[in-house]
């Protein structure tokens, strides 16, 4: 700092160096904290001050009534090097960016595609695990099957069982019923299905006893067609469980079943 001194005919120039607290690992010469230089007033020009002060990159402004400030250049600052973080294709300063554009794009697309595939696979695994946790366990599925001895059902009768919380109708049809249902014209039905498509064994009809209109339970061996009748809204089904009259839109549902051996029926 340069300011007028109390001594007539002289200026007092004070230079002070403040550390920038940067540790570069190099030994730097320490400049004295303060250095006072007395310059005669007659020679107090900027050029004279530069000669009086220590050599260096110094800028001086002076005047009879203003303070002057000297800024020393910080030559101990290291410029950061980010070469390790740059792509190899961009390290050469003599190569245009347009020449390496394709390679950089390919790398970006490859990384984006790999991350997308990984994210999709992870999402699929999470969804699969979540959905499988809501499915029925093995013991529940074992209880969802029912075994029925067909010898306990007389010919011409329909017996009701409970299966998965729903009524299950198993009808032992007579030869006359089988012939009557197989001779029905499929084109005349609201929900066209041939009798052979609804039974595995023509002697036994297996359907779920839930009306397809509003979920009521029909009455067996009744109605205009001798099959099932829903008294709630007047839906009539034949001995094959097909809707023949009334508001119901579809035939009675046929559950999955099999005949593992003679005289035994497994539903489920």
C-alpha positions in Angstrom: 0.0 0.0 0.0 1.4 3.4 -0.9 0.3 6.5 0.9 1.8 9.9 1.8 4.1 9.8 4.8 4.4 12.3 7.5 8.0 13.0 6.4 8.1 16.1 4.2 9.3 15.5 0.7 8.9 11.8 0.8 6.4 9.1 0.0 6.4 5.8 1.9 5.6 2.7 -0.2 4.6 -0.4 1.7 4.3 -3.8 0.0 2.5 -6.7 1.8 2.2 -10.2 0.5 -0.8 -12.3 1.7 -0.6 -16.1 1.3 -3.3 -17.7 -0.9 -3.1 -20.8 1.3 -2.5 -23.1 -1.7 -0.3 -26.1 -1.1 1.3 -27.1 -4.3 4.0 -29.3 -2.9 6.8 -26.9 -4.0 9.1 -24.8 -1.9 8.3 -21.1 -2.4 10.5 -18.4 -1.3 8.9 -16.3 1.5 8.8 -12.6 0.8 9.1 -10.4 3.9 5.8 -9.5 5.4 6.3 -5.8 5.1 8.9 -3.8 3.3 9.0 0.0 3.5 10.7 2.0 0.8 11.2 5.8 1.1 11.1 7.7 -2.2 11.8 11.4 -2.5 8.7 13.5 -3.5 10.5 14.9 -6.5 11.0 11.5 -7.9 7.7 10.0 -6.9 6.7 9.1 -10.4 5.4 5.6 -11.2 8.6 4.8 -12.9 10.7 5.8 -9.9 8.5 3.7 -7.6 8.9 0.7 -9.8 12.7 1.1 -9.5 12.5 1.5 -5.8 10.2 -1.5 -5.1 11.3 -5.1 -5.5 11.3 -6.5 -9.0 8.1 -8.3 -10.1 4.9 -8.0 -12.0 3.7 -4.9 -10.2 1.1 -2.3 -11.2 1.3 1.1 -9.4 -1.1 4.0 -9.2 0.0 7.0 -7.3 -1.0 10.6 -6.5 -0.5 13.2 -3.7 -3.8 12.4 -2.0 -4.7 8.8 -3.0 -3.6 5.5 -1.7 -2.0 3.1 -4.0 -2.3 -0.7 -4.0 0.2 -3.2 -5.4 -1.0 -6.5 -6.7 1.5 -9.3 -7.0 0.8 -12.1 -9.5 0.1 -15.5 -8.0 2.4 -17.8 -9.9 2.1 -20.8 -7.5 -1.4 -21.8 -8.7 -1.6 -25.1 -10.6 -4.1 -25.3 -13.4 -6.4 -28.3 -12.8 -5.9 -31.2 -15.2 -9.0 -33.2 -16.2 -7.4 -35.4 -18.7 -8.1 -38.6 -16.8 -11.9 -37.8 -17.0 -12.0 -37.1 -20.7 -12.6 -39.6 -23.4 -9.6 -40.8 -25.4 -11.1 -39.5 -28.6 -11.2 -35.9 -27.4 -7.7 -35.7 -25.9 -6.0 -34.8 -29.1 -6.3 -30.9 -29.5 -5.5 -31.2 -33.3 -8.6 -33.4 -34.0 -11.9 -31.7 -34.8 -14.9 -32.7 -32.7 -16.8 -33.6 -35.9 -14.3 -36.4 -36.6 -14.9 -38.1 -33.3 -18.7 -37.5 -33.3 -19.6 -41.0 -34.5 -17.6 -42.8 -31.9 -18.9 -40.6 -29.0 -22.5 -41.2 -30.2 -22.0 -45.0 -30.4 -20.6 -45.0 -26.9 -23.6 -43.0 -25.6 -26.1 -45.2 -27.4 -24.4 -48.4 -26.1 -24.5 -47.2 -22.5 -28.1 -46.0 -22.8 -29.2 -49.3 -24.3 -27.4 -51.4 -21.7 -28.9 -49.4 -18.9 -32.4 -49.6 -20.4 -32.1 -53.4 -20.7 -30.9 -53.7 -17.1 -33.7 -51.5 -15.9 -36.4 -53.4 -17.8 -35.0 -56.7 -16.5 -35.1 -55.4 -12.9 -38.6 -54.1 -13.3 -39.8 -57.4 -14.7 -38.3 -59.3 -11.8 -40.0 -56.9 -9.3 -43.4 -57.2 -11.0 -43.1 -61.0 -11.3 -42.2 -61.3 -7.6 -45.1 -59.0 -6.6 -47.6 -60.9 -8.8 -46.4 -64.3 -7.6 -46.8 -63.2 -4.0 -50.5 -62.7 -4.6 -51.1 -66.0 -6.2 -52.5 -69.0 -4.3 -50.0 -71.2 -2.5 -49.7 -75.0 -3.2 -51.8 -76.0 -0.2 -54.6 -73.7 -1.3 -54.5 -75.1 -4.8 -54.6 -78.6 -3.4 -57.8 -77.8 -1.6 -59.2 -76.2 -4.7 -59.7 -79.7 -6.3 -62.6 -81.9 -5.6 -63.0 -85.7 -6.2 -66.5 -87.1 -7.0 -67.6 -90.7 -7.3 -69.9 -90.8 -10.3 -71.6 -93.9 -9.0 -73.3 -91.8 -6.3 -75.2 -89.8 -8.9 -78.3 -91.6 -10.2 -79.2 -91.3 -13.9 -81.4 -88.4 -14.7 -80.4 -86.5 -11.5 -78.3 -83.4 -10.9 -76.2 -83.2 -7.7 -74.8 -79.9 -6.3 -71.3 -79.7 -4.8 -69.4 -76.8 -3.4 -66.2 -76.0 -5.3 -64.0 -72.9 -4.7 -66.9 -71.2 -3.0 -69.3 -71.8 -6.0 -72.1 -74.3 -6.6 -71.0 -77.1 -8.9 -73.7 -78.9 -10.9 -73.0 -82.5 -12.0 -75.8 -84.1 -14.0 -76.0 -87.7 -14.9 -77.9 -87.5 -18.2 -80.0 -90.2 -19.7 -79.7 -91.5 -23.3 -82.9 -89.5 -24.2 -81.4 -86.2 -22.9 -78.1 -86.9 -24.7 -79.9 -87.4 -28.0 -82.1 -84.3 -27.5 -79.2 -82.0 -26.7 -77.0 -83.2 -29.5 -79.9 -82.7 -32.1 -80.3 -79.0 -31.2 -79.4 -76.7 -34.1 -76.4 -74.6 -33.0 -77.5 -71.7 -35.2 -80.6 -71.2 -33.1 -78.7 -70.7 -29.9 -77.8 -67.3 -28.4 -74.4 -68.6 -27.3 -73.7 -71.1 -30.1 -72.0 -74.3 -28.7 -72.6 -77.9 -29.7 -73.2 -80.4 -26.9 -70.1 -82.3 -27.8 -68.0 -79.2 -27.1 -69.3 -78.9 -23.6 -68.9 -82.5 -22.3 -66.0 -85.0 -22.2 -68.3 -87.9 -21.4 -71.8 -87.5 -22.9 -73.3 -89.2 -19.8 -72.1 -86.5 -17.4 -72.6 -82.7 -17.6 -70.3 -80.6 -15.3 -71.1 -76.9 -15.1 -70.8 -74.1 -12.5 -74.2 -73.3 -11.0 -74.0 -69.5 -11.4 -76.4 -67.7 -13.8 -74.6 -65.6 -16.4 -77.1 -62.8 -16.0 -76.6 -61.5 -12.5 -74.9 -64.4 -10.7 -77.9 -66.1 -9.2 -78.1 -69.9 -8.6 -80.4 -71.7 -11.0 -82.7 -74.6 -10.0 -81.8 -78.0 -11.5 -84.3 -80.2 -13.4 -86.6 -77.3 -14.1 -87.5 -74.7 -16.7 -89.0 -74.9 -20.2 -86.2 -77.1 -21.5 -85.8 -79.5 -18.6 -82.3 -78.3 -17.7 -81.9 -75.4 -15.2 -84.1 -72.4 -14.4 -83.1 -69.1 -12.7 -86.2 -67.8 -11.0 -84.7 -64.4 -10.3 -85.1 -63.1 -13.9 -86.4 -66.0 -15.8 -83.4 -67.5 -17.6 -83.9 -71.1 -18.9 -81.0 -73.5 -19.7 -81.2 -76.9 -21.3 -79.7 -80.1 -20.1 -76.4 -79.1 -21.7 -76.3 -75.8 -19.7 -76.9 -73.6 -22.7 -79.0 -70.5 -22.5 -82.3 -71.0 -24.4 -84.6 -68.3 -23.1 -84.4 -65.3 -20.8 -82.0 -62.3 -20.2 -78.8 -64.4 -19.6 -76.3 -63.7 -22.4 -74.0 -66.8 -22.1 -74.1 -70.5 -21.3 -73.3 -71.9 -17.9 -69.5 -72.0 -17.4 -67.8 -75.4 -17.8 -64.9 -75.8 -15.2 -61.7 -77.7 -15.9 -62.2 -81.4 -15.0 -60.9 -84.8 -15.9 -61.7 -88.5 -15.5 -58.5 -90.1 -14.1 -60.1 -93.5 -13.8 -63.4 -95.2 -14.3 -66.2 -93.8 -12.1 -64.1 -91.0 -10.7 -64.3 -87.3 -11.6 -61.8 -84.6 -10.5 -62.7 -80.9 -10.9 -60.0 -78.3 -10.7 
